[in-house]
């Protein structure tokens, strides 16, 4: 039985983390920007309703999924295909 080398594990972990960042990044940045705009609006109008920030964020993330969905799915599928193509290196 063969063990994975440390380098292979680190490369696989790095690719996995980068894939997560590339897929989740645009949606997180979009939610951050909308949250900042809603916070500025709340501060200027002195409306302190806690639930007001959630609805615009949810709508922005859903619009982001519609816009970036195909690109996100492509990245996830490419990563998965790469894992399955190199599975013989992971299994001893």
HTML snippet that shows the backbone in 3Dmol.js (N, CA, C, O; Angstrom):
<script src="https://3Dmol.org/build/3Dmol-min.js"></script>
<div id="view" style="width:600px;height:400px;position:relative"></div>
<script>
const pdb = `
ATOM      1  N   UNK A   1       0.853  -1.175   0.000  1.00  0.00           N
ATOM      2  CA  UNK A   1       0.000   0.000   0.000  1.00  0.00           C
ATOM      3  C   UNK A   1       0.902   1.243   0.000  1.00  0.00           C
ATOM      4  O   UNK A   1       1.828   1.344   0.805  1.00  0.00           O
ATOM      5  N   UNK A   2       0.632   2.156  -0.880  1.00  0.00           N
ATOM      6  CA  UNK A   2       1.481   3.338  -1.037  1.00  0.00           C
ATOM      7  C   UNK A   2       0.789   4.552  -0.419  1.00  0.00           C
ATOM      8  O   UNK A   2      -0.426   4.716  -0.526  1.00  0.00           O
ATOM      9  N   UNK A   3       1.570   5.377   0.212  1.00  0.00           N
ATOM     10  CA  UNK A   3       1.041   6.608   0.812  1.00  0.00           C
ATOM     11  C   UNK A   3       1.253   7.776  -0.145  1.00  0.00           C
ATOM     12  O   UNK A   3       2.153   7.744  -0.985  1.00  0.00           O
ATOM     13  N   UNK A   4       0.441   8.781  -0.017  1.00  0.00           N
ATOM     14  CA  UNK A   4       0.601   9.989  -0.823  1.00  0.00           C
ATOM     15  C   UNK A   4       1.832  10.755  -0.350  1.00  0.00           C
ATOM     16  O   UNK A   4       2.094  10.848   0.849  1.00  0.00           O
ATOM     17  N   UNK A   5       2.568  11.290  -1.284  1.00  0.00           N
ATOM     18  CA  UNK A   5       3.713  12.102  -0.890  1.00  0.00           C
ATOM     19  C   UNK A   5       3.212  13.440  -0.356  1.00  0.00           C
ATOM     20  O   UNK A   5       2.104  13.878  -0.664  1.00  0.00           O
ATOM     21  N   UNK A   6       4.043  14.064   0.437  1.00  0.00           N
ATOM     22  CA  UNK A   6       3.673  15.345   1.029  1.00  0.00           C
ATOM     23  C   UNK A   6       3.455  16.406  -0.050  1.00  0.00           C
ATOM     24  O   UNK A   6       2.553  17.237   0.057  1.00  0.00           O
ATOM     25  N   UNK A   7       4.281  16.368  -1.077  1.00  0.00           N
ATOM     26  CA  UNK A   7       4.154  17.351  -2.156  1.00  0.00           C
ATOM     27  C   UNK A   7       2.831  17.202  -2.895  1.00  0.00           C
ATOM     28  O   UNK A   7       2.182  18.192  -3.231  1.00  0.00           O
ATOM     29  N   UNK A   8       2.439  15.961  -3.144  1.00  0.00           N
ATOM     30  CA  UNK A   8       1.181  15.712  -3.854  1.00  0.00           C
ATOM     31  C   UNK A   8      -0.012  16.175  -3.030  1.00  0.00           C
ATOM     32  O   UNK A   8      -0.964  16.741  -3.567  1.00  0.00           O
ATOM     33  N   UNK A   9       0.042  15.933  -1.732  1.00  0.00           N
ATOM     34  CA  UNK A   9      -1.039  16.373  -0.848  1.00  0.00           C
ATOM     35  C   UNK A   9      -1.118  17.897  -0.822  1.00  0.00           C
ATOM     36  O   UNK A   9      -2.211  18.462  -0.869  1.00  0.00           O
ATOM     37  N   UNK A  10       0.022  18.556  -0.747  1.00  0.00           N
ATOM     38  CA  UNK A  10       0.032  20.020  -0.724  1.00  0.00           C
ATOM     39  C   UNK A  10      -0.462  20.609  -2.046  1.00  0.00           C
ATOM     40  O   UNK A  10      -1.195  21.599  -2.047  1.00  0.00           O
ATOM     41  N   UNK A  11      -0.069  20.013  -3.159  1.00  0.00           N
ATOM     42  CA  UNK A  11      -0.542  20.495  -4.468  1.00  0.00           C
ATOM     43  C   UNK A  11      -2.047  20.314  -4.588  1.00  0.00           C
ATOM     44  O   UNK A  11      -2.752  21.204  -5.064  1.00  0.00           O
ATOM     45  N   UNK A  12      -2.536  19.152  -4.153  1.00  0.00           N
ATOM     46  CA  UNK A  12      -3.975  18.888  -4.217  1.00  0.00           C
ATOM     47  C   UNK A  12      -4.756  19.842  -3.311  1.00  0.00           C
ATOM     48  O   UNK A  12      -5.814  20.339  -3.698  1.00  0.00           O
ATOM     49  N   UNK A  13      -4.236  20.098  -2.105  1.00  0.00           N
ATOM     50  CA  UNK A  13      -4.894  21.023  -1.186  1.00  0.00           C
ATOM     51  C   UNK A  13      -4.883  22.438  -1.746  1.00  0.00           C
ATOM     52  O   UNK A  13      -5.876  23.158  -1.638  1.00  0.00           O
ATOM     53  N   UNK A  14      -3.761  22.842  -2.346  1.00  0.00           N
ATOM     54  CA  UNK A  14      -3.679  24.183  -2.932  1.00  0.00           C
ATOM     55  C   UNK A  14      -4.677  24.355  -4.071  1.00  0.00           C
ATOM     56  O   UNK A  14      -5.356  25.378  -4.157  1.00  0.00           O
ATOM     57  N   UNK A  15      -4.765  23.351  -4.949  1.00  0.00           N
ATOM     58  CA  UNK A  15      -5.724  23.438  -6.055  1.00  0.00           C
ATOM     59  C   UNK A  15      -7.165  23.461  -5.544  1.00  0.00           C
ATOM     60  O   UNK A  15      -8.013  24.163  -6.095  1.00  0.00           O
ATOM     61  N   UNK A  16      -7.436  22.692  -4.491  1.00  0.00           N
ATOM     62  CA  UNK A  16      -8.776  22.682  -3.919  1.00  0.00           C
ATOM     63  C   UNK A  16      -9.149  24.018  -3.306  1.00  0.00           C
ATOM     64  O   UNK A  16     -10.264  24.504  -3.498  1.00  0.00           O
ATOM     65  N   UNK A  17      -8.219  24.615  -2.568  1.00  0.00           N
ATOM     66  CA  UNK A  17      -8.488  25.914  -1.943  1.00  0.00           C
ATOM     67  C   UNK A  17      -8.642  27.003  -2.995  1.00  0.00           C
ATOM     68  O   UNK A  17      -9.524  27.855  -2.884  1.00  0.00           O
ATOM     69  N   UNK A  18      -7.788  26.982  -4.017  1.00  0.00           N
ATOM     70  CA  UNK A  18      -7.921  27.974  -5.087  1.00  0.00           C
ATOM     71  C   UNK A  18      -9.238  27.822  -5.835  1.00  0.00           C
ATOM     72  O   UNK A  18      -9.853  28.816  -6.223  1.00  0.00           O
ATOM     73  N   UNK A  19      -9.670  26.593  -6.037  1.00  0.00           N
ATOM     74  CA  UNK A  19     -10.962  26.372  -6.697  1.00  0.00           C
ATOM     75  C   UNK A  19     -12.100  26.924  -5.849  1.00  0.00           C
ATOM     76  O   UNK A  19     -13.018  27.552  -6.376  1.00  0.00           O
ATOM     77  N   UNK A  20     -12.047  26.698  -4.555  1.00  0.00           N
ATOM     78  CA  UNK A  20     -13.071  27.232  -3.654  1.00  0.00           C
ATOM     79  C   UNK A  20     -13.083  28.760  -3.696  1.00  0.00           C
ATOM     80  O   UNK A  20     -14.146  29.378  -3.763  1.00  0.00           O
ATOM     81  N   UNK A  21     -11.896  29.362  -3.657  1.00  0.00           N
ATOM     82  CA  UNK A  21     -11.820  30.825  -3.692  1.00  0.00           C
ATOM     83  C   UNK A  21     -12.336  31.385  -5.014  1.00  0.00           C
ATOM     84  O   UNK A  21     -13.050  32.387  -5.026  1.00  0.00           O
ATOM     85  N   UNK A  22     -11.979  30.743  -6.127  1.00  0.00           N
ATOM     86  CA  UNK A  22     -12.451  31.222  -7.425  1.00  0.00           C
ATOM     87  C   UNK A  22     -13.958  31.078  -7.563  1.00  0.00           C
ATOM     88  O   UNK A  22     -14.611  31.932  -8.163  1.00  0.00           O
ATOM     89  N   UNK A  23     -14.516  30.005  -7.014  1.00  0.00           N
ATOM     90  CA  UNK A  23     -15.960  29.771  -7.159  1.00  0.00           C
ATOM     91  C   UNK A  23     -16.757  30.655  -6.206  1.00  0.00           C
ATOM     92  O   UNK A  23     -17.761  31.246  -6.605  1.00  0.00           O
ATOM     93  N   UNK A  24     -16.324  30.752  -4.956  1.00  0.00           N
ATOM     94  CA  UNK A  24     -17.094  31.504  -3.959  1.00  0.00           C
ATOM     95  C   UNK A  24     -16.760  32.987  -3.944  1.00  0.00           C
ATOM     96  O   UNK A  24     -17.563  33.796  -3.478  1.00  0.00           O
ATOM     97  N   UNK A  25     -15.594  33.353  -4.444  1.00  0.00           N
ATOM     98  CA  UNK A  25     -15.132  34.736  -4.376  1.00  0.00           C
ATOM     99  C   UNK A  25     -16.062  35.773  -4.969  1.00  0.00           C
ATOM    100  O   UNK A  25     -16.393  36.747  -4.292  1.00  0.00           O
ATOM    101  N   UNK A  26     -16.498  35.602  -6.211  1.00  0.00           N
ATOM    102  CA  UNK A  26     -17.376  36.631  -6.784  1.00  0.00           C
ATOM    103  C   UNK A  26     -18.670  36.829  -6.009  1.00  0.00           C
ATOM    104  O   UNK A  26     -19.132  37.960  -5.856  1.00  0.00           O
ATOM    105  N   UNK A  27     -19.261  35.741  -5.518  1.00  0.00           N
ATOM    106  CA  UNK A  27     -20.507  35.875  -4.760  1.00  0.00           C
ATOM    107  C   UNK A  27     -20.261  36.548  -3.413  1.00  0.00           C
ATOM    108  O   UNK A  27     -21.074  37.355  -2.961  1.00  0.00           O
ATOM    109  N   UNK A  28     -19.152  36.221  -2.778  1.00  0.00           N
ATOM    110  CA  UNK A  28     -18.835  36.854  -1.494  1.00  0.00           C
ATOM    111  C   UNK A  28     -18.548  38.342  -1.663  1.00  0.00           C
ATOM    112  O   UNK A  28     -18.984  39.155  -0.848  1.00  0.00           O
ATOM    113  N   UNK A  29     -17.824  38.697  -2.708  1.00  0.00           N
ATOM    114  CA  UNK A  29     -17.558  40.115  -2.963  1.00  0.00           C
ATOM    115  C   UNK A  29     -18.837  40.876  -3.291  1.00  0.00           C
ATOM    116  O   UNK A  29     -19.012  42.020  -2.871  1.00  0.00           O
ATOM    117  N   UNK A  30     -19.719  40.243  -4.034  1.00  0.00           N
ATOM    118  CA  UNK A  30     -21.001  40.861  -4.361  1.00  0.00           C
ATOM    119  C   UNK A  30     -21.835  41.084  -3.102  1.00  0.00           C
ATOM    120  O   UNK A  30     -22.421  42.153  -2.926  1.00  0.00           O
ATOM    121  N   UNK A  31     -21.891  40.089  -2.231  1.00  0.00           N
ATOM    122  CA  UNK A  31     -22.627  40.235  -0.973  1.00  0.00           C
ATOM    123  C   UNK A  31     -21.996  41.295  -0.077  1.00  0.00           C
ATOM    124  O   UNK A  31     -22.697  42.038   0.610  1.00  0.00           O
ATOM    125  N   UNK A  32     -20.669  41.357  -0.092  1.00  0.00           N
ATOM    126  CA  UNK A  32     -19.968  42.379   0.696  1.00  0.00           C
ATOM    127  C   UNK A  32     -20.289  43.779   0.194  1.00  0.00           C
ATOM    128  O   UNK A  32     -20.552  44.682   0.988  1.00  0.00           O
ATOM    129  N   UNK A  33     -20.268  43.960  -1.119  1.00  0.00           N
ATOM    130  CA  UNK A  33     -20.557  45.277  -1.686  1.00  0.00           C
ATOM    131  C   UNK A  33     -21.997  45.702  -1.403  1.00  0.00           C
ATOM    132  O   UNK A  33     -22.242  46.851  -1.034  1.00  0.00           O
ATOM    133  N   UNK A  34     -22.940  44.794  -1.572  1.00  0.00           N
ATOM    134  CA  UNK A  34     -24.345  45.129  -1.305  1.00  0.00           C
ATOM    135  C   UNK A  34     -24.549  45.407   0.180  1.00  0.00           C
ATOM    136  O   UNK A  34     -25.278  46.331   0.540  1.00  0.00           O
ATOM    137  N   UNK A  35     -23.918  44.625   1.037  1.00  0.00           N
ATOM    138  CA  UNK A  35     -24.019  44.871   2.475  1.00  0.00           C
ATOM    139  C   UNK A  35     -23.457  46.221   2.867  1.00  0.00           C
ATOM    140  O   UNK A  35     -24.013  46.904   3.727  1.00  0.00           O
ATOM    141  N   UNK A  36     -22.354  46.610   2.240  1.00  0.00           N
ATOM    142  CA  UNK A  36     -21.765  47.920   2.515  1.00  0.00           C
ATOM    143  C   UNK A  36     -22.695  49.039   2.069  1.00  0.00           C
ATOM    144  O   UNK A  36     -22.881  50.019   2.790  1.00  0.00           O
ATOM    145  N   UNK A  37     -23.278  48.897   0.887  1.00  0.00           N
ATOM    146  CA  UNK A  37     -24.217  49.921   0.402  1.00  0.00           C
ATOM    147  C   UNK A  37     -25.448  50.028   1.296  1.00  0.00           C
ATOM    148  O   UNK A  37     -25.914  51.130   1.586  1.00  0.00           O
ATOM    149  N   UNK A  38     -25.968  48.897   1.729  1.00  0.00           N
ATOM    150  CA  UNK A  38     -27.138  48.917   2.623  1.00  0.00           C
ATOM    151  C   UNK A  38     -26.765  49.532   3.959  1.00  0.00           C
ATOM    152  O   UNK A  38     -27.564  50.269   4.536  1.00  0.00           O
ATOM    153  N   UNK A  39     -25.579  49.251   4.461  1.00  0.00           N
ATOM    154  CA  UNK A  39     -25.137  49.843   5.727  1.00  0.00           C
ATOM    155  C   UNK A  39     -24.986  51.353   5.623  1.00  0.00           C
ATOM    156  O   UNK A  39     -25.364  52.090   6.534  1.00  0.00           O
ATOM    157  N   UNK A  40     -24.433  51.805   4.508  1.00  0.00           N
ATOM    158  CA  UNK A  40     -24.328  53.258   4.293  1.00  0.00           C
ATOM    159  C   UNK A  40     -25.711  53.888   4.220  1.00  0.00           C
ATOM    160  O   UNK A  40     -25.941  54.954   4.791  1.00  0.00           O
ATOM    161  N   UNK A  41     -26.635  53.232   3.515  1.00  0.00           N
ATOM    162  CA  UNK A  41     -28.006  53.733   3.432  1.00  0.00           C
ATOM    163  C   UNK A  41     -28.651  53.783   4.812  1.00  0.00           C
ATOM    164  O   UNK A  41     -29.320  54.760   5.150  1.00  0.00           O
ATOM    165  N   UNK A  42     -28.452  52.731   5.614  1.00  0.00           N
ATOM    166  CA  UNK A  42     -29.029  52.711   6.959  1.00  0.00           C
ATOM    167  C   UNK A  42     -28.425  53.792   7.844  1.00  0.00           C
ATOM    168  O   UNK A  42     -29.125  54.397   8.657  1.00  0.00           O
ATOM    169  N   UNK A  43     -27.141  54.034   7.690  1.00  0.00           N
ATOM    170  CA  UNK A  43     -26.497  55.055   8.522  1.00  0.00           C
ATOM    171  C   UNK A  43     -26.971  56.456   8.151  1.00  0.00           C
ATOM    172  O   UNK A  43     -27.148  57.304   9.025  1.00  0.00           O
ATOM    173  N   UNK A  44     -27.176  56.703   6.858  1.00  0.00           N
ATOM    174  CA  UNK A  44     -27.599  58.038   6.447  1.00  0.00           C
ATOM    175  C   UNK A  44     -29.062  58.296   6.761  1.00  0.00           C
ATOM    176  O   UNK A  44     -29.434  59.432   7.056  1.00  0.00           O
ATOM    177  N   UNK A  45     -29.894  57.277   6.706  1.00  0.00           N
ATOM    178  CA  UNK A  45     -31.316  57.475   6.983  1.00  0.00           C
ATOM    179  C   UNK A  45     -31.680  57.147   8.427  1.00  0.00           C
ATOM    180  O   UNK A  45     -32.828  57.339   8.829  1.00  0.00           O
ATOM    181  N   UNK A  46     -30.744  56.667   9.197  1.00  0.00           N
ATOM    182  CA  UNK A  46     -30.937  56.286  10.591  1.00  0.00           C
ATOM    183  C   UNK A  46     -32.005  55.206  10.761  1.00  0.00           C
ATOM    184  O   UNK A  46     -32.687  55.155  11.784  1.00  0.00           O
ATOM    185  N   UNK A  47     -32.142  54.348   9.756  1.00  0.00           N
ATOM    186  CA  UNK A  47     -33.011  53.175   9.872  1.00  0.00           C
ATOM    187  C   UNK A  47     -32.155  52.046  10.433  1.00  0.00           C
ATOM    188  O   UNK A  47     -31.167  51.650   9.814  1.00  0.00           O
ATOM    189  N   UNK A  48     -32.521  51.533  11.585  1.00  0.00           N
ATOM    190  CA  UNK A  48     -31.703  50.514  12.238  1.00  0.00           C
ATOM    191  C   UNK A  48     -32.420  49.164  12.260  1.00  0.00           C
ATOM    192  O   UNK A  48     -32.425  48.482  13.285  1.00  0.00           O
ATOM    193  N   UNK A  49     -33.002  48.790  11.178  1.00  0.00           N
ATOM    194  CA  UNK A  49     -33.673  47.499  11.068  1.00  0.00           C
ATOM    195  C   UNK A  49     -32.647  46.438  10.686  1.00  0.00           C
ATOM    196  O   UNK A  49     -31.986  46.559   9.654  1.00  0.00           O
ATOM    197  N   UNK A  50     -32.507  45.396  11.512  1.00  0.00           N
ATOM    198  CA  UNK A  50     -31.485  44.374  11.287  1.00  0.00           C
ATOM    199  C   UNK A  50     -31.778  43.504  10.070  1.00  0.00           C
ATOM    200  O   UNK A  50     -30.854  43.056   9.391  1.00  0.00           O
ATOM    201  N   UNK A  51     -33.036  43.265   9.792  1.00  0.00           N
ATOM    202  CA  UNK A  51     -33.388  42.367   8.685  1.00  0.00           C
ATOM    203  C   UNK A  51     -33.324  43.055   7.332  1.00  0.00           C
ATOM    204  O   UNK A  51     -33.422  42.389   6.301  1.00  0.00           O
ATOM    205  N   UNK A  52     -33.163  44.364   7.309  1.00  0.00           N
ATOM    206  CA  UNK A  52     -33.133  45.091   6.042  1.00  0.00           C
ATOM    207  C   UNK A  52     -31.939  44.697   5.183  1.00  0.00           C
ATOM    208  O   UNK A  52     -32.034  44.745   3.956  1.00  0.00           O
ATOM    209  N   UNK A  53     -30.847  44.320   5.772  1.00  0.00           N
ATOM    210  CA  UNK A  53     -29.630  43.993   5.018  1.00  0.00           C
ATOM    211  C   UNK A  53     -29.706  42.627   4.350  1.00  0.00           C
ATOM    212  O   UNK A  53     -29.009  42.397   3.362  1.00  0.00           O
ATOM    213  N   UNK A  54     -30.524  41.720   4.853  1.00  0.00           N
ATOM    214  CA  UNK A  54     -30.526  40.356   4.340  1.00  0.00           C
ATOM    215  C   UNK A  54     -31.182  40.225   2.976  1.00  0.00           C
ATOM    216  O   UNK A  54     -30.654  39.520   2.117  1.00  0.00           O
ATOM    217  N   UNK A  55     -32.293  40.866   2.751  1.00  0.00           N
ATOM    218  CA  UNK A  55     -33.026  40.706   1.496  1.00  0.00           C
ATOM    219  C   UNK A  55     -32.219  41.208   0.297  1.00  0.00           C
ATOM    220  O   UNK A  55     -32.144  40.494  -0.703  1.00  0.00           O
ATOM    221  N   UNK A  56     -31.612  42.399   0.342  1.00  0.00           N
ATOM    222  CA  UNK A  56     -30.786  42.806  -0.805  1.00  0.00           C
ATOM    223  C   UNK A  56     -29.578  41.887  -1.035  1.00  0.00           C
ATOM    224  O   UNK A  56     -29.189  41.653  -2.179  1.00  0.00           O
ATOM    225  N   UNK A  57     -28.988  41.370   0.043  1.00  0.00           N
ATOM    226  CA  UNK A  57     -27.863  40.451  -0.116  1.00  0.00           C
ATOM    227  C   UNK A  57     -28.306  39.156  -0.788  1.00  0.00           C
ATOM    228  O   UNK A  57     -27.623  38.649  -1.678  1.00  0.00           O
ATOM    229  N   UNK A  58     -29.441  38.625  -0.365  1.00  0.00           N
ATOM    230  CA  UNK A  58     -29.948  37.387  -0.952  1.00  0.00           C
ATOM    231  C   UNK A  58     -30.247  37.599  -2.430  1.00  0.00           C
ATOM    232  O   UNK A  58     -29.901  36.762  -3.263  1.00  0.00           O
ATOM    233  N   UNK A  59     -30.878  38.699  -2.751  1.00  0.00           N
ATOM    234  CA  UNK A  59     -31.190  38.986  -4.157  1.00  0.00           C
ATOM    235  C   UNK A  59     -29.905  39.158  -4.967  1.00  0.00           C
ATOM    236  O   UNK A  59     -29.814  38.666  -6.092  1.00  0.00           O
ATOM    237  N   UNK A  60     -28.916  39.851  -4.406  1.00  0.00           N
ATOM    238  CA  UNK A  60     -27.648  40.051  -5.117  1.00  0.00           C
ATOM    239  C   UNK A  60     -26.925  38.725  -5.345  1.00  0.00           C
ATOM    240  O   UNK A  60     -26.360  38.503  -6.416  1.00  0.00           O
ATOM    241  N   UNK A  61     -26.939  37.853  -4.357  1.00  0.00           N
ATOM    242  CA  UNK A  61     -26.279  36.556  -4.518  1.00  0.00           C
ATOM    243  C   UNK A  61     -27.018  35.707  -5.550  1.00  0.00           C
ATOM    244  O   UNK A  61     -26.379  35.019  -6.346  1.00  0.00           O
ATOM    245  N   UNK A  62     -28.336  35.740  -5.553  1.00  0.00           N
ATOM    246  CA  UNK A  62     -29.084  34.993  -6.568  1.00  0.00           C
ATOM    247  C   UNK A  62     -28.804  35.525  -7.972  1.00  0.00           C
ATOM    248  O   UNK A  62     -28.649  34.744  -8.911  1.00  0.00           O
ATOM    249  N   UNK A  63     -28.737  36.841  -8.119  1.00  0.00           N
ATOM    250  CA  UNK A  63     -28.378  37.425  -9.419  1.00  0.00           C
ATOM    251  C   UNK A  63     -26.943  37.041  -9.787  1.00  0.00           C
ATOM    252  O   UNK A  63     -26.652  36.768 -10.952  1.00  0.00           O
ATOM    253  N   UNK A  64     -26.054  37.019  -8.801  1.00  0.00           N
ATOM    254  CA  UNK A  64     -24.683  36.596  -9.046  1.00  0.00           C
ATOM    255  C   UNK A  64     -24.592  35.152  -9.491  1.00  0.00           C
ATOM    256  O   UNK A  64     -23.775  34.820 -10.350  1.00  0.00           O
ATOM    257  N   UNK A  65     -25.421  34.283  -8.917  1.00  0.00           N
ATOM    258  CA  UNK A  65     -25.444  32.881  -9.344  1.00  0.00           C
ATOM    259  C   UNK A  65     -25.929  32.772 -10.783  1.00  0.00           C
ATOM    260  O   UNK A  65     -25.409  31.970 -11.559  1.00  0.00           O
ATOM    261  N   UNK A  66     -26.916  33.572 -11.136  1.00  0.00           N
ATOM    262  CA  UNK A  66     -27.400  33.554 -12.516  1.00  0.00           C
ATOM    263  C   UNK A  66     -26.306  34.031 -13.475  1.00  0.00           C
ATOM    264  O   UNK A  66     -26.120  33.457 -14.548  1.00  0.00           O
ATOM    265  N   UNK A  67     -25.592  35.072 -13.086  1.00  0.00           N
ATOM    266  CA  UNK A  67     -24.563  35.634 -13.965  1.00  0.00           C
ATOM    267  C   UNK A  67     -23.311  34.749 -13.991  1.00  0.00           C
ATOM    268  O   UNK A  67     -22.793  34.445 -15.065  1.00  0.00           O
ATOM    269  N   UNK A  68     -22.825  34.336 -12.821  1.00  0.00           N
ATOM    270  CA  UNK A  68     -21.566  33.595 -12.735  1.00  0.00           C
ATOM    271  C   UNK A  68     -21.748  32.086 -12.661  1.00  0.00           C
ATOM    272  O   UNK A  68     -20.758  31.361 -12.559  1.00  0.00           O
ATOM    273  N   UNK A  69     -22.974  31.593 -12.708  1.00  0.00           N
ATOM    274  CA  UNK A  69     -23.234  30.173 -12.503  1.00  0.00           C
ATOM    275  C   UNK A  69     -22.520  29.263 -13.472  1.00  0.00           C
ATOM    276  O   UNK A  69     -21.925  28.267 -13.060  1.00  0.00           O
ATOM    277  N   UNK A  70     -22.565  29.583 -14.753  1.00  0.00           N
ATOM    278  CA  UNK A  70     -21.919  28.741 -15.761  1.00  0.00           C
ATOM    279  C   UNK A  70     -20.407  28.714 -15.550  1.00  0.00           C
ATOM    280  O   UNK A  70     -19.780  27.660 -15.654  1.00  0.00           O
ATOM    281  N   UNK A  71     -19.828  29.873 -15.255  1.00  0.00           N
ATOM    282  CA  UNK A  71     -18.389  29.961 -15.028  1.00  0.00           C
ATOM    283  C   UNK A  71     -17.992  29.170 -13.783  1.00  0.00           C
ATOM    284  O   UNK A  71     -16.982  28.466 -13.784  1.00  0.00           O
ATOM    285  N   UNK A  72     -18.799  29.292 -12.713  1.00  0.00           N
ATOM    286  CA  UNK A  72     -18.525  28.568 -11.481  1.00  0.00           C
ATOM    287  C   UNK A  72     -18.609  27.064 -11.703  1.00  0.00           C
ATOM    288  O   UNK A  72     -17.749  26.315 -11.239  1.00  0.00           O
ATOM    289  N   UNK A  73     -19.632  26.627 -12.402  1.00  0.00           N
ATOM    290  CA  UNK A  73     -19.810  25.206 -12.668  1.00  0.00           C
ATOM    291  C   UNK A  73     -18.669  24.667 -13.523  1.00  0.00           C
ATOM    292  O   UNK A  73     -18.225  23.537 -13.322  1.00  0.00           O
ATOM    293  N   UNK A  74     -18.193  25.461 -14.469  1.00  0.00           N
ATOM    294  CA  UNK A  74     -17.069  25.042 -15.302  1.00  0.00           C
ATOM    295  C   UNK A  74     -15.827  24.808 -14.454  1.00  0.00           C
ATOM    296  O   UNK A  74     -15.128  23.813 -14.647  1.00  0.00           O
ATOM    297  N   UNK A  75     -15.541  25.714 -13.514  1.00  0.00           N
ATOM    298  CA  UNK A  75     -14.372  25.541 -12.641  1.00  0.00           C
ATOM    299  C   UNK A  75     -14.501  24.292 -11.771  1.00  0.00           C
ATOM    300  O   UNK A  75     -13.532  23.553 -11.597  1.00  0.00           O
ATOM    301  N   UNK A  76     -15.682  24.058 -11.231  1.00  0.00           N
ATOM    302  CA  UNK A  76     -15.889  22.891 -10.371  1.00  0.00           C
ATOM    303  C   UNK A  76     -15.740  21.607 -11.176  1.00  0.00           C
ATOM    304  O   UNK A  76     -15.113  20.653 -10.715  1.00  0.00           O
ATOM    305  N   UNK A  77     -16.314  21.578 -12.375  1.00  0.00           N
ATOM    306  CA  UNK A  77     -16.229  20.377 -13.213  1.00  0.00           C
ATOM    307  C   UNK A  77     -14.783  20.131 -13.648  1.00  0.00           C
ATOM    308  O   UNK A  77     -14.335  18.984 -13.654  1.00  0.00           O
ATOM    309  N   UNK A  78     -14.050  21.180 -14.011  1.00  0.00           N
ATOM    310  CA  UNK A  78     -12.640  21.008 -14.400  1.00  0.00           C
ATOM    311  C   UNK A  78     -11.818  20.436 -13.249  1.00  0.00           C
ATOM    312  O   UNK A  78     -10.983  19.557 -13.462  1.00  0.00           O
ATOM    313  N   UNK A  79     -12.046  20.924 -12.041  1.00  0.00           N
ATOM    314  CA  UNK A  79     -11.325  20.406 -10.884  1.00  0.00           C
ATOM    315  C   UNK A  79     -11.680  18.942 -10.637  1.00  0.00           C
ATOM    316  O   UNK A  79     -10.801  18.125 -10.362  1.00  0.00           O
ATOM    317  N   UNK A  80     -12.958  18.615 -10.734  1.00  0.00           N
ATOM    318  CA  UNK A  80     -13.400  17.243 -10.506  1.00  0.00           C
ATOM    319  C   UNK A  80     -12.831  16.302 -11.561  1.00  0.00           C
ATOM    320  O   UNK A  80     -12.381  15.205 -11.232  1.00  0.00           O
ATOM    321  N   UNK A  81     -12.847  16.718 -12.817  1.00  0.00           N
ATOM    322  CA  UNK A  81     -12.291  15.890 -13.884  1.00  0.00           C
ATOM    323  C   UNK A  81     -10.798  15.671 -13.667  1.00  0.00           C
ATOM    324  O   UNK A  81     -10.293  14.568 -13.877  1.00  0.00           O
ATOM    325  N   UNK A  82     -10.092  16.718 -13.247  1.00  0.00           N
ATOM    326  CA  UNK A  82      -8.657  16.578 -12.978  1.00  0.00           C
ATOM    327  C   UNK A  82      -8.402  15.595 -11.839  1.00  0.00           C
ATOM    328  O   UNK A  82      -7.459  14.806 -11.900  1.00  0.00           O
ATOM    329  N   UNK A  83      -9.229  15.639 -10.812  1.00  0.00           N
ATOM    330  CA  UNK A  83      -9.085  14.694  -9.694  1.00  0.00           C
ATOM    331  C   UNK A  83      -9.317  13.269 -10.183  1.00  0.00           C
ATOM    332  O   UNK A  83      -8.536  12.372  -9.867  1.00  0.00           O
ATOM    333  N   UNK A  84     -10.384  13.054 -10.951  1.00  0.00           N
ATOM    334  CA  UNK A  84     -10.684  11.705 -11.429  1.00  0.00           C
ATOM    335  C   UNK A  84      -9.660  11.197 -12.440  1.00  0.00           C
ATOM    336  O   UNK A  84      -9.388   9.997 -12.484  1.00  0.00           O
ATOM    337  N   UNK A  85      -9.095  12.071 -13.241  1.00  0.00           N
ATOM    338  CA  UNK A  85      -8.084  11.641 -14.202  1.00  0.00           C
ATOM    339  C   UNK A  85      -6.790  11.244 -13.506  1.00  0.00           C
ATOM    340  O   UNK A  85      -6.058  10.395 -14.014  1.00  0.00           O
ATOM    341  N   UNK A  86      -6.495  11.837 -12.361  1.00  0.00           N
ATOM    342  CA  UNK A  86      -5.267  11.543 -11.645  1.00  0.00           C
ATOM    343  C   UNK A  86      -5.497  10.672 -10.412  1.00  0.00           C
ATOM    344  O   UNK A  86      -4.674  10.655  -9.497  1.00  0.00           O
ATOM    345  N   UNK A  87      -6.603   9.957 -10.391  1.00  0.00           N
ATOM    346  CA  UNK A  87      -6.929   9.171  -9.200  1.00  0.00           C
ATOM    347  C   UNK A  87      -5.949   8.034  -8.980  1.00  0.00           C
ATOM    348  O   UNK A  87      -5.784   7.568  -7.853  1.00  0.00           O
ATOM    349  N   UNK A  88      -5.292   7.578 -10.053  1.00  0.00           N
ATOM    350  CA  UNK A  88      -4.317   6.496  -9.883  1.00  0.00           C
ATOM    351  C   UNK A  88      -3.107   6.956  -9.058  1.00  0.00           C
ATOM    352  O   UNK A  88      -2.424   6.116  -8.472  1.00  0.00           O
ATOM    353  N   UNK A  89      -2.828   8.246  -8.997  1.00  0.00           N
ATOM    354  CA  UNK A  89      -1.740   8.743  -8.169  1.00  0.00           C
ATOM    355  C   UNK A  89      -2.125   8.787  -6.694  1.00  0.00           C
ATOM    356  O   UNK A  89      -1.257   8.753  -5.822  1.00  0.00           O
ATOM    357  N   UNK A  90      -3.412   8.861  -6.417  1.00  0.00           N
ATOM    358  CA  UNK A  90      -3.890   8.984  -5.037  1.00  0.00           C
ATOM    359  C   UNK A  90      -4.116   7.630  -4.377  1.00  0.00           C
ATOM    360  O   UNK A  90      -4.004   7.502  -3.158  1.00  0.00           O
ATOM    361  N   UNK A  91      -4.431   6.631  -5.174  1.00  0.00           N
ATOM    362  CA  UNK A  91      -4.728   5.299  -4.649  1.00  0.00           C
ATOM    363  C   UNK A  91      -3.530   4.399  -4.936  1.00  0.00           C
ATOM    364  O   UNK A  91      -3.065   4.325  -6.073  1.00  0.00           O
ATOM    365  N   UNK A  92      -3.038   3.729  -3.925  1.00  0.00           N
ATOM    366  CA  UNK A  92      -1.834   2.931  -4.083  1.00  0.00           C
ATOM    367  C   UNK A  92      -2.052   1.561  -4.525  1.00  0.00           C
ATOM    368  O   UNK A  92      -1.095   0.806  -4.689  1.00  0.00           O
TER     369      UNK A  92
END
`;
const viewer = $3Dmol.createViewer("view");
viewer.addModel(pdb, "pdb");
viewer.setStyle({}, {cartoon: {color: "spectrum"}});
viewer.zoomTo();
viewer.render();
</script>
